[in-house]
């Protein structure tokens, strides 16, 4: 049996209370007059009156305490301004000392006050007062009547929130074999509200605080098994649906806290499989038209072992929305989800409880769920729920956003008592269960290895269904059919987490040839999943109207594009993505525009260069815009898109066309205009990153546009070289700005352009001479750079990352162009690099050392004895640096220096050999021998030196 606590509070008959210096047994006090409404004034006045009370046996004092507690509970605290946390703790301790445990009504009221103040004022009780309050609360549960347990447990949950590390000595009595919380949360508990409140306490105990010790592993396992049992158990007959939803939410939050803060490792296959099974079931909790039966444990398998949907009638192939060939002309009819007048809003904080675990954000928003009838088109029917409608805009900034603190809501006035109001309330709670399951699933994804996660791929990512068979339920089912935009966004974020880093797993996919075999190869199954993901995400893209969810769809598409092996897949996947994302770069929401540029950057960087993307970059600017435009009500197309002809999406045949359009590349023009042109209108509230008074587009858009340009220069230089001088102006403008991030991305673009020019002039290049950029133009390009802000960036010691990036850019100069530069520009480059090699910043020093290793190979410099000797001394000095990265770069440069010396030795002119110091050559040899004993990264470079 758990021990009982006896702190300094009264457990006998009701002790009467009197105010100090007041007549004993005097008349009861009058009700206090209305208090001033200044911040915290009412609380301070009531608190002073409560602290002035002393234990006594007067019945009038009981009334006094009741009145004060009622007034403290009903006081409007606003945002908690003017109330100090220590004052709240002191008040609660005083209230507990005044109320004996045999007075159930007063104990219930004190518990309600504790819960209300700690939640409303966002107070975490200090350790000294916490010890007293916990002892009082635990004793109250043990001694008071059962009808008070819900209020007491709510107070306990508020006390332990954020204080788990300070509750260690009470854990045996709370979570032990016969602990209070274990008993009250057991399936045998007759009162469902008590059971829910006990699980809420356990979830709050599992919440971690950074920098403080966490629950010991035995208690973690106890809580995990308790939460898992709750999620696996069906709803008991005596529990209403809303209470059951709140019970599931608390269990999910508890597991999420264990995975996030407690770093709990799911090492056992059965343990992980059991969790994934209940999470998948909870993901679809209350979703109309979906009722899945899951096994107790999911086992890793590459095949769809479990069919998630109940048997359904076979549908004719013509009505199956899963066949891309039937949907090509139907997609243009898909209408985005609309918000209809009179739709019910999701109750944002209806549970009246403190969250067990804040997830990725602390904002809160209103979710709109509608009940409008969907259109009758086949494509739309594939997106909608049976009898359910679409959702409106979601006002949250993150799909897993939640508030850590919630106000007390003892009533259900947010919903009407009508049947429609209760249905809306029920849908809200069910949606929160789905969101909690998805948030917990995301934490699970992050807590296990990718190779383990991909064993469950088929359970959460569906492939193309066989003809006549039902579509298996997956994360895409939620993305397409869930009426809540927040839930859809949560599903997309979980899917993005699965796709992130999946390149190696997806690389086995292949469907370039028709497989006619008795079995389906694993590579074909993965390719089928990739095609289905493309199809479903593009359907979701056209149907979505919530800007926040739309952003998540595009980010998920970018993850999919970055990791898919398009060189092993049939053509047209990227073409469909390309044509449907084009209009969204002009969306009214800046986050959608930024994510659209991210997706375009993923397309031009994945497996570059791809012939399909090469043709997309050369296609007419207006191709494939008409249908996407009709599905995007917020589109404001730029000038060169206004003449877009009506017509279907670009067909597969156009991808394989041997001739390309001679029109300019619209993507490069878009990125250049985004970076350098003023914004079209005033910076709206949704334009995050748009500085006050700024005349340009928001900074995130400009940075993303610069990254797209860098990807194009790296993968498709033949397209970017047409705009070489325009891009030079863009670089000069960016590197001349005050924002270091804009400068840095400008330097990265310069490096990619310089590298592309070098690739064209390599001896093994297959490019025809007439297709190369003329050397004279390259000289003009670098003259513009050196006469612009590049030298200032090289000397900007306040931003070493920018300096290092500028060094890398300077090392990408074409040797043929360098020899044609004016001598003062050449001297500037050499002098700056030799100077930066002495930098105290290791990043800058490594970049300068590498750049010198590039310059020492230039034909116009390798005969210069002074330069070669200075470079040799600089490299030898860098070989002694403490940084491994600097030594590795210096070792690589030493190898290039060796190549230069060998070439000079083979020349008939002996002047270089005569002038070059033999002592310096000996130092080089000794340094190479010494460096060969260094780390493998440096040793490998020295082996190359000896081979040379």
SULVEN-V914452 format. One record per residue. N is the residue number from 1. SS is DSSP state (~ for helix, > for strand, _ for the rest). OMEGA is omega as a letter, one per 30 degrees, with the letter a starting at -180 (* if undefined). Layout:
BEGIN
n | ss | omega
N | SS | OMEGA
N | SS | OMEGA
END
This chain:
BEGIN
n | ss | omega
1 | _ | l
2 | _ | a
3 | _ | l
4 | _ | a
5 | _ | l
6 | _ | l
7 | _ | a
8 | _ | l
9 | _ | a
10 | _ | l
11 | _ | a
12 | _ | l
13 | _ | a
14 | _ | l
15 | _ | l
16 | _ | a
17 | _ | l
18 | > | l
19 | > | l
20 | _ | l
21 | _ | l
22 | _ | a
23 | _ | l
24 | _ | l
25 | _ | l
26 | _ | a
27 | _ | l
28 | _ | a
29 | _ | l
30 | _ | l
31 | _ | a
32 | _ | l
33 | _ | a
34 | _ | a
35 | _ | l
36 | _ | a
37 | _ | l
38 | _ | a
39 | _ | l
40 | _ | a
41 | ~ | a
42 | ~ | l
43 | ~ | a
44 | ~ | a
45 | ~ | l
46 | ~ | l
47 | ~ | l
48 | ~ | l
49 | ~ | a
50 | ~ | a
51 | ~ | a
52 | _ | a
53 | > | l
54 | > | l
55 | _ | l
56 | _ | a
57 | _ | a
58 | _ | l
59 | ~ | l
60 | ~ | a
61 | ~ | l
62 | ~ | l
63 | ~ | l
64 | ~ | a
65 | ~ | l
66 | ~ | a
67 | ~ | a
68 | ~ | l
69 | ~ | l
70 | ~ | a
71 | ~ | l
72 | ~ | l
73 | ~ | a
74 | ~ | a
75 | _ | l
76 | _ | a
77 | _ | l
78 | _ | l
79 | _ | l
80 | _ | a
81 | _ | l
82 | _ | l
83 | _ | a
84 | _ | l
85 | ~ | a
86 | ~ | l
87 | ~ | l
88 | ~ | l
89 | ~ | l
90 | ~ | l
91 | ~ | a
92 | ~ | l
93 | ~ | l
94 | ~ | l
95 | ~ | l
96 | ~ | l
97 | ~ | a
98 | ~ | a
99 | _ | l
100 | _ | a
101 | _ | l
102 | _ | l
103 | _ | a
104 | ~ | a
105 | ~ | l
106 | ~ | l
107 | ~ | l
108 | ~ | a
109 | ~ | l
110 | ~ | l
111 | ~ | l
112 | ~ | l
113 | ~ | l
114 | ~ | a
115 | ~ | a
116 | ~ | a
117 | ~ | a
118 | ~ | l
119 | ~ | a
120 | ~ | a
121 | _ | l
122 | _ | a
123 | _ | l
124 | _ | a
125 | _ | l
126 | _ | a
127 | ~ | a
128 | ~ | l
129 | ~ | l
130 | ~ | a
131 | ~ | l
132 | ~ | a
133 | ~ | l
134 | ~ | l
135 | ~ | l
136 | ~ | a
137 | ~ | l
138 | ~ | l
139 | ~ | l
140 | ~ | l
141 | ~ | a
142 | ~ | a
143 | ~ | a
144 | _ | a
145 | _ | a
146 | ~ | a
147 | ~ | l
148 | ~ | a
149 | ~ | a
150 | ~ | l
151 | ~ | a
152 | ~ | l
153 | ~ | l
154 | ~ | l
155 | ~ | l
156 | ~ | l
157 | ~ | l
158 | ~ | a
159 | ~ | a
160 | ~ | l
161 | _ | a
162 | _ | a
163 | _ | a
164 | ~ | a
165 | ~ | a
166 | ~ | a
167 | _ | a
168 | ~ | a
169 | ~ | l
170 | ~ | a
171 | ~ | l
172 | ~ | a
173 | ~ | l
174 | ~ | a
175 | ~ | l
176 | _ | a
177 | _ | l
178 | _ | a
179 | _ | a
180 | ~ | a
181 | ~ | l
182 | ~ | l
183 | ~ | a
184 | ~ | l
185 | _ | a
186 | _ | l
187 | _ | a
188 | _ | a
189 | _ | a
190 | _ | a
191 | _ | a
192 | ~ | l
193 | ~ | l
194 | ~ | l
195 | ~ | l
196 | ~ | a
197 | ~ | l
198 | ~ | l
199 | ~ | l
200 | ~ | l
201 | ~ | l
202 | ~ | l
203 | ~ | l
204 | ~ | l
205 | ~ | a
206 | _ | a
207 | _ | a
208 | _ | l
209 | _ | a
210 | _ | l
211 | _ | a
212 | _ | a
213 | _ | a
214 | _ | l
215 | _ | l
216 | _ | a
217 | ~ | l
218 | ~ | l
219 | ~ | l
220 | ~ | a
221 | ~ | l
222 | ~ | a
223 | ~ | a
224 | ~ | a
225 | ~ | l
226 | ~ | l
227 | ~ | a
228 | ~ | l
229 | ~ | l
230 | ~ | a
231 | ~ | a
232 | ~ | a
233 | _ | l
234 | _ | l
235 | _ | l
236 | _ | a
237 | _ | a
238 | _ | a
239 | _ | l
240 | _ | a
241 | ~ | a
242 | ~ | l
243 | ~ | l
244 | ~ | l
245 | ~ | l
246 | ~ | l
247 | ~ | l
248 | ~ | l
249 | ~ | a
250 | ~ | l
251 | ~ | l
252 | ~ | l
253 | ~ | l
254 | ~ | l
255 | ~ | l
256 | ~ | l
257 | ~ | l
258 | ~ | a
259 | ~ | a
260 | ~ | a
261 | _ | a
262 | _ | a
263 | _ | a
264 | _ | a
265 | _ | l
266 | _ | a
267 | _ | a
268 | _ | a
269 | ~ | l
270 | ~ | a
271 | ~ | l
272 | ~ | a
273 | ~ | l
274 | ~ | l
275 | ~ | a
276 | ~ | l
277 | ~ | a
278 | ~ | l
279 | ~ | l
280 | ~ | l
281 | ~ | a
282 | ~ | l
283 | ~ | a
284 | _ | a
285 | _ | l
286 | _ | l
287 | _ | a
288 | _ | l
289 | _ | a
290 | _ | l
291 | _ | a
292 | _ | l
293 | _ | a
294 | _ | l
295 | _ | a
296 | _ | a
297 | _ | l
298 | _ | l
299 | _ | a
300 | _ | l
301 | _ | l
302 | _ | a
303 | _ | l
304 | _ | a
305 | _ | a
306 | _ | l
307 | _ | a
308 | _ | a
309 | _ | l
310 | _ | a
311 | _ | l
312 | _ | l
313 | _ | l
314 | _ | a
315 | _ | l
316 | _ | a
317 | ~ | a
318 | ~ | a
319 | ~ | a
320 | _ | a
321 | _ | a
322 | _ | a
323 | _ | a
324 | ~ | a
325 | ~ | a
326 | ~ | a
327 | ~ | a
328 | _ | a
329 | _ | a
330 | _ | a
331 | ~ | a
332 | ~ | a
333 | ~ | a
334 | _ | a
335 | _ | l
336 | _ | l
337 | _ | a
338 | _ | l
339 | _ | a
340 | _ | l
341 | _ | l
342 | _ | l
343 | _ | l
344 | > | l
345 | > | l
346 | _ | l
347 | _ | a
348 | _ | a
349 | _ | a
350 | _ | a
351 | _ | l
352 | _ | a
353 | _ | l
354 | _ | a
355 | _ | l
356 | _ | a
357 | _ | l
358 | _ | a
359 | _ | a
360 | _ | a
361 | > | a
362 | _ | l
363 | _ | l
364 | _ | a
365 | _ | l
366 | _ | l
367 | > | a
368 | > | l
369 | > | a
370 | _ | l
371 | _ | a
372 | _ | l
373 | _ | a
374 | _ | l
375 | _ | a
376 | _ | a
377 | _ | a
378 | ~ | a
379 | ~ | l
380 | ~ | l
381 | ~ | l
382 | _ | a
383 | _ | a
384 | _ | l
385 | _ | l
386 | _ | l
387 | _ | a
388 | _ | a
389 | _ | a
390 | _ | a
391 | > | l
392 | > | a
393 | > | a
394 | > | a
395 | _ | a
396 | _ | a
397 | _ | a
398 | _ | a
399 | _ | l
400 | _ | a
401 | > | l
402 | _ | l
403 | _ | a
404 | _ | a
405 | _ | a
406 | _ | l
407 | _ | l
408 | _ | l
409 | _ | a
410 | _ | l
411 | _ | l
412 | _ | a
413 | _ | l
414 | _ | a
415 | _ | l
416 | _ | a
417 | _ | l
418 | _ | a
419 | ~ | l
420 | ~ | l
421 | ~ | l
422 | ~ | l
423 | ~ | l
424 | ~ | l
425 | ~ | l
426 | ~ | l
427 | ~ | l
428 | ~ | a
429 | ~ | l
430 | ~ | l
431 | ~ | l
432 | ~ | l
433 | ~ | l
434 | ~ | l
435 | ~ | l
436 | ~ | l
437 | ~ | l
438 | ~ | l
439 | ~ | l
440 | ~ | l
441 | ~ | l
442 | ~ | l
443 | ~ | l
444 | ~ | l
445 | ~ | a
446 | ~ | a
447 | ~ | l
448 | _ | l
449 | _ | a
450 | ~ | a
451 | ~ | l
452 | ~ | a
453 | ~ | a
454 | ~ | l
455 | ~ | l
456 | ~ | a
457 | ~ | a
458 | ~ | l
459 | ~ | a
460 | ~ | l
461 | _ | a
462 | _ | l
463 | _ | a
464 | _ | a
465 | _ | l
466 | _ | a
467 | _ | l
468 | _ | a
469 | _ | a
470 | _ | l
471 | _ | l
472 | _ | a
473 | _ | a
474 | _ | l
475 | ~ | l
476 | ~ | l
477 | ~ | l
478 | ~ | a
479 | ~ | a
480 | ~ | a
481 | ~ | a
482 | _ | a
483 | _ | a
484 | _ | l
485 | ~ | l
486 | ~ | l
487 | ~ | l
488 | ~ | l
489 | ~ | l
490 | ~ | l
491 | ~ | l
492 | ~ | l
493 | ~ | l
494 | ~ | l
495 | ~ | l
496 | ~ | l
497 | ~ | l
498 | ~ | a
499 | ~ | a
500 | _ | a
501 | _ | a
502 | _ | a
503 | ~ | a
504 | ~ | l
505 | ~ | a
506 | ~ | a
507 | _ | l
508 | _ | a
509 | _ | l
510 | _ | l
511 | _ | a
512 | _ | l
513 | _ | l
514 | _ | a
515 | _ | l
516 | _ | a
517 | _ | l
518 | _ | l
519 | _ | l
520 | _ | l
521 | _ | l
522 | ~ | a
523 | ~ | l
524 | ~ | l
525 | ~ | l
526 | ~ | l
527 | ~ | l
528 | ~ | l
529 | ~ | a
530 | ~ | l
531 | ~ | a
532 | ~ | l
533 | ~ | l
534 | ~ | a
535 | ~ | a
536 | ~ | l
537 | ~ | l
538 | ~ | l
539 | ~ | l
540 | ~ | a
541 | ~ | a
542 | ~ | a
543 | ~ | a
544 | _ | l
545 | _ | l
546 | _ | a
547 | ~ | a
548 | ~ | l
549 | ~ | l
550 | ~ | l
551 | ~ | l
552 | ~ | l
553 | ~ | a
554 | ~ | l
555 | ~ | l
556 | ~ | l
557 | ~ | l
558 | ~ | l
559 | ~ | l
560 | ~ | a
561 | ~ | a
562 | ~ | a
563 | ~ | a
564 | _ | a
565 | _ | a
566 | ~ | l
567 | ~ | l
568 | ~ | a
569 | _ | l
570 | _ | a
571 | _ | l
572 | _ | l
573 | ~ | a
574 | ~ | l
575 | ~ | l
576 | ~ | l
577 | ~ | a
578 | ~ | a
579 | ~ | a
580 | ~ | a
581 | ~ | a
582 | ~ | a
583 | ~ | a
584 | ~ | l
585 | ~ | l
586 | ~ | l
587 | _ | a
588 | _ | a
589 | _ | a
590 | ~ | l
591 | ~ | l
592 | ~ | l
593 | ~ | l
594 | ~ | a
595 | ~ | l
596 | ~ | l
597 | ~ | l
598 | ~ | l
599 | ~ | l
600 | ~ | l
601 | ~ | l
602 | ~ | a
603 | ~ | a
604 | ~ | l
605 | ~ | a
606 | _ | l
607 | _ | a
608 | _ | f
609 | _ | l
610 | _ | l
611 | ~ | a
612 | ~ | l
613 | ~ | l
614 | ~ | l
615 | ~ | l
616 | ~ | l
617 | ~ | a
618 | ~ | a
619 | _ | l
620 | _ | a
621 | _ | a
622 | _ | a
623 | _ | l
624 | _ | a
625 | _ | a
626 | ~ | a
627 | ~ | l
628 | ~ | l
629 | ~ | a
630 | ~ | a
631 | _ | a
632 | _ | a
633 | _ | a
634 | _ | a
635 | _ | l
636 | _ | a
637 | _ | l
638 | _ | a
639 | ~ | a
640 | ~ | l
641 | ~ | a
642 | _ | l
643 | _ | a
644 | _ | l
645 | _ | l
646 | _ | l
647 | _ | a
648 | _ | l
649 | _ | l
650 | _ | a
651 | _ | a
652 | ~ | a
653 | ~ | a
654 | ~ | a
655 | ~ | a
656 | _ | l
657 | _ | a
658 | _ | a
659 | _ | l
660 | _ | a
661 | _ | l
662 | _ | l
663 | _ | l
664 | _ | l
665 | _ | a
666 | ~ | a
667 | ~ | l
668 | ~ | l
669 | ~ | l
670 | ~ | a
671 | ~ | l
672 | ~ | a
673 | ~ | l
674 | ~ | a
675 | ~ | a
676 | ~ | a
677 | _ | l
678 | > | l
679 | _ | a
680 | _ | a
681 | _ | a
682 | _ | a
683 | _ | a
684 | _ | l
685 | _ | a
686 | _ | a
687 | _ | l
688 | _ | l
689 | _ | l
690 | _ | a
691 | _ | l
692 | _ | a
693 | _ | a
694 | _ | l
695 | _ | a
696 | > | l
697 | _ | l
698 | _ | a
699 | ~ | l
700 | ~ | l
701 | ~ | a
702 | ~ | l
703 | ~ | a
704 | ~ | l
705 | ~ | l
706 | ~ | l
707 | ~ | l
708 | ~ | l
709 | ~ | l
710 | ~ | l
711 | ~ | l
712 | ~ | l
713 | ~ | a
714 | ~ | a
715 | ~ | a
716 | _ | a
717 | ~ | a
718 | ~ | l
719 | ~ | a
720 | ~ | a
721 | ~ | l
722 | ~ | a
723 | ~ | a
724 | ~ | a
725 | ~ | l
726 | ~ | l
727 | ~ | l
728 | ~ | l
729 | ~ | l
730 | ~ | a
731 | ~ | l
732 | ~ | a
733 | ~ | a
734 | ~ | a
735 | ~ | l
736 | _ | a
737 | _ | a
738 | _ | a
739 | _ | a
740 | ~ | a
741 | ~ | l
742 | ~ | l
743 | ~ | a
744 | ~ | l
745 | ~ | l
746 | ~ | l
747 | ~ | l
748 | ~ | l
749 | ~ | l
750 | ~ | l
751 | ~ | a
752 | ~ | l
753 | ~ | l
754 | ~ | l
755 | ~ | l
756 | ~ | l
757 | ~ | l
758 | ~ | a
759 | ~ | a
760 | ~ | a
761 | _ | l
762 | _ | a
763 | _ | a
764 | _ | l
765 | _ | l
766 | _ | a
767 | _ | l
768 | _ | a
769 | ~ | a
770 | ~ | l
771 | ~ | l
772 | _ | l
773 | _ | a
774 | _ | a
775 | ~ | l
776 | ~ | l
777 | ~ | l
778 | ~ | l
779 | ~ | l
780 | ~ | l
781 | ~ | a
782 | ~ | l
783 | ~ | l
784 | ~ | l
785 | ~ | a
786 | ~ | l
787 | _ | l
788 | _ | a
789 | _ | a
790 | ~ | l
791 | ~ | l
792 | ~ | l
793 | ~ | l
794 | ~ | a
795 | _ | a
796 | _ | a
797 | _ | l
798 | _ | a
799 | _ | a
800 | ~ | l
801 | ~ | l
802 | ~ | l
803 | ~ | a
804 | ~ | l
805 | ~ | l
806 | ~ | l
807 | ~ | l
808 | ~ | l
809 | ~ | a
810 | ~ | l
811 | _ | a
812 | _ | l
813 | _ | l
814 | _ | a
815 | ~ | l
816 | ~ | l
817 | ~ | a
818 | ~ | a
819 | ~ | a
820 | ~ | l
821 | _ | l
822 | _ | a
823 | ~ | l
824 | ~ | l
825 | ~ | l
826 | ~ | l
827 | ~ | l
828 | ~ | a
829 | ~ | a
830 | ~ | a
831 | ~ | a
832 | ~ | a
833 | ~ | l
834 | ~ | l
835 | ~ | a
836 | ~ | l
837 | _ | l
838 | _ | a
839 | _ | l
840 | _ | l
841 | _ | a
842 | ~ | l
843 | ~ | l
844 | ~ | a
845 | ~ | l
846 | ~ | a
847 | ~ | l
848 | ~ | l
849 | ~ | l
850 | ~ | l
851 | ~ | l
852 | ~ | l
853 | ~ | l
854 | ~ | a
855 | ~ | a
856 | _ | l
857 | _ | a
858 | _ | l
859 | _ | a
860 | _ | a
861 | _ | a
862 | _ | l
863 | _ | a
864 | _ | a
865 | ~ | a
866 | ~ | l
867 | ~ | a
868 | ~ | l
869 | ~ | l
870 | ~ | l
871 | ~ | l
872 | ~ | l
873 | ~ | l
874 | ~ | a
875 | ~ | l
876 | ~ | l
877 | ~ | l
878 | ~ | l
879 | _ | l
880 | _ | a
881 | _ | a
882 | _ | a
883 | _ | l
884 | ~ | a
885 | ~ | l
886 | ~ | a
887 | ~ | l
888 | ~ | l
889 | ~ | l
890 | ~ | l
891 | ~ | l
892 | ~ | l
893 | ~ | l
894 | ~ | l
895 | ~ | l
896 | ~ | l
897 | ~ | l
898 | ~ | l
899 | ~ | l
900 | ~ | l
901 | ~ | l
902 | ~ | l
903 | ~ | a
904 | ~ | l
905 | ~ | a
906 | _ | l
907 | _ | a
908 | _ | a
909 | _ | a
910 | _ | a
911 | ~ | a
912 | ~ | a
913 | ~ | a
914 | ~ | a
915 | ~ | a
916 | _ | a
917 | _ | l
918 | ~ | l
919 | ~ | l
920 | ~ | l
921 | ~ | l
922 | ~ | l
923 | ~ | l
924 | ~ | a
925 | ~ | a
926 | ~ | l
927 | ~ | l
928 | ~ | l
929 | ~ | a
930 | ~ | a
931 | ~ | l
932 | _ | l
933 | _ | a
934 | _ | l
935 | _ | a
936 | ~ | a
937 | ~ | l
938 | ~ | a
939 | ~ | a
940 | ~ | l
941 | ~ | a
942 | ~ | l
943 | ~ | l
944 | ~ | l
945 | ~ | a
946 | ~ | l
947 | ~ | l
948 | _ | *
END
